[in-house]
Amino acid sequence: MSWKLTLPCTRAEAEAIDAAEDFGIDPAPVLMTTETVEDDTETWRLDAYFEAEPDADAIAAIAALVPSAAGTAPEVEALGDEDWVTMSQAGLEPLHVGRFFVHTAAHGDAVPAGARAFLIDAGRAFGTGHHETTSGCLAMLDRMADRAFGNVIDLGTGTGLLAFAARELWPAARVIATDIDPVAIDVTAENARINAVERVELVVADGALSDDISAAAPYDLLIANILAGPLMSMAPEVAAIAAPHATIVLAGLLETQRADVVAAYAACGCTLEEVDRRGDWSVLRLVAGAERFVPTAPIDPKGRDGWALDL
């Protein structure tokens, strides 16, 4: 018999959760986060699945992950003998964006003819494709299919989905996928194997602060689907690895945060060219300046605190 513990959380807390954290529980719980109110960064849910009824210490360990739920009693329920992984993913409907079809294992028989399907199960890394920011990025990449890109980087790749889409659209390009979380890179590697995606280079890095990333620069397409705070903090280092006139796709920001994000990149010579607004969220397409940006001060990673603390 398995058990589920549920607590409310925010999107920032959901993205900050390290599913590889040692809870002192053997076997460790499996954590899943879900948006419960569309376009609301404050209304998310954390579900922790256990193979045995969680004791007080286990409940306290999970509650510590979501400070916003302080004072809220967790819901703990027995799931019986159901396959809870399949059950938990059954509500994630397939997503058809342009030529891409993103689905979980529960919908593997629903792939439309001619679509490039990606099996991305919810689990240890953020970014199944079902949130507006990720689906908006997929749509924007799909609209650029007739452009030529030779060196692509996906910063904060999560599950690898956007890097996989880039590999599909530009098969001759070099594609690098990075994430600050080693678990996300492990998940991306496994998803690449499952979806027969080849030649995506994987790098564990804080933003673009990596010798491997710098050595492969400049990039003519840069993708970063994170949060507004980290995006602004990263602006100088992103601009510094962009080729002249490179395309930069940014997401994970609310429409109310757009002006601040655009201003941070404008200070680095980048110009806004397109906004794809989806509910309260916006996906931005910018173009880098005519000359490669050279920071006038050392890159300072302060302010992003491991990606997750939004400004």
WODA-V294568 format. One record per residue. PHI is phi in whole degrees, -180 to 180 (NA if undefined). NEAR is the number of other C-alpha atoms within 10 Angstrom. Layout:
PHI:NEAR + PHI:NEAR
This chain:
NA:11 + -106:17 + -132:19 + -125:23 + -114:22 + -124:21 + -140:22 + -73:27 + -155:26 + -103:22 + -64:22 + -61:17 + -66:22 + -60:23 + -74:19 + -82:18 + -67:20 + -100:16 + -67:18 + -93:16 + -60:9 + -86:11 + -92:14 + 71:10 + -118:13 + -127:10 + -75:10 + -69:17 + -70:24 + -100:16 + -108:23 + -137:22 + -119:25 + -142:19 + -75:20 + -101:14 + -125:11 + -57:12 + 67:16 + -116:15 + -72:18 + -96:16 + -119:15 + -125:20 + -138:22 + -109:25 + -113:22 + -115:20 + -105:25 + -120:22 + -85:16 + -142:14 + -60:17 + -69:21 + -89:9 + -62:8 + -66:12 + -65:18 + -63:16 + -64:12 + -64:14 + -71:22 + -60:23 + -65:12 + -75:17 + -130:20 + -57:14 + -65:15 + -92:16 + -56:13 + 90:8 + -97:11 + -73:11 + -68:18 + -90:11 + -122:17 + -139:14 + -82:15 + -102:15 + 69:10 + -100:9 + -65:10 + -78:10 + -71:15 + -65:16 + -64:13 + -63:11 + -69:14 + -94:18 + -62:14 + -80:10 + -85:19 + -70:13 + -59:22 + -122:19 + -112:20 + -125:18 + 57:15 + -88:18 + -104:21 + -130:19 + -106:25 + -148:26 + -96:20 + -63:15 + -69:19 + -126:15 + -68:13 + -96:8 + -112:11 + -70:18 + -68:12 + -62:8 + 86:9 + -86:14 + -91:17 + -90:21 + -126:26 + -86:20 + -128:23 + -80:22 + -64:23 + 171:17 + -81:20 + -127:27 + -83:21 + 114:25 + -79:23 + 104:27 + -88:19 + -84:17 + -57:20 + -66:28 + -73:20 + -65:24 + -65:24 + -64:27 + -58:22 + -64:18 + -67:20 + -62:21 + -61:18 + -69:12 + -98:11 + -58:13 + -86:10 + -85:9 + -110:13 + -128:21 + -115:13 + -145:21 + -120:27 + -133:31 + -112:25 + -91:27 + 78:28 + -71:30 + 69:29 + -95:30 + 93:31 + -57:25 + -70:26 + -65:28 + -65:26 + -63:21 + -63:25 + -61:20 + -67:18 + -76:19 + -128:19 + -64:14 + -91:13 + -78:17 + -84:18 + -126:25 + -118:26 + -118:28 + -126:28 + -159:24 + -73:20 + -98:22 + -58:18 + -63:18 + -61:26 + -67:24 + -63:18 + -64:21 + -62:26 + -61:19 + -68:16 + -65:20 + -62:22 + -64:11 + -61:12 + -99:14 + 54:10 + -98:17 + -114:14 + 60:14 + -109:21 + -80:13 + -114:23 + -137:20 + -86:22 + -157:20 + -87:19 + 64:24 + -104:28 + -86:17 + -154:13 + -62:10 + -64:14 + -69:20 + -64:14 + -65:9 + -90:14 + -73:16 + -89:21 + -106:26 + -98:21 + -140:24 + -123:25 + -123:24 + -143:23 + -111:24 + -130:24 + -145:26 + -61:24 + -58:21 + -60:26 + -60:26 + -69:19 + -61:23 + -85:26 + -51:22 + -64:24 + -75:21 + -67:25 + -62:29 + -69:22 + -100:23 + -87:27 + -71:22 + -53:20 + 65:18 + -64:24 + -93:24 + -123:25 + -109:22 + -121:25 + -153:25 + 100:25 + -113:24 + -78:22 + -57:17 + -67:11 + -99:17 + -59:18 + -60:10 + -68:15 + -66:24 + -60:20 + -64:16 + -63:18 + -82:24 + -63:18 + -66:12 + -107:20 + 90:20 + -96:26 + -121:19 + -74:17 + -117:11 + -153:14 + -125:16 + -111:17 + -91:15 + -132:16 + 64:13 + -87:16 + -104:22 + -132:24 + -110:26 + -113:22 + -118:23 + -119:21 + -122:24 + -72:26 + -68:19 + -70:12 + -119:11 + -63:18 + -72:20 + -119:13 + -59:12 + -93:7 + -139:7 + -58:8 + -63:15 + -117:12 + -79:17 + -62:10 + 106:16 + -108:21 + 45:14 + 71:15 + 79:25 + -94:20 + -90:17 + -76:18 + -87:12
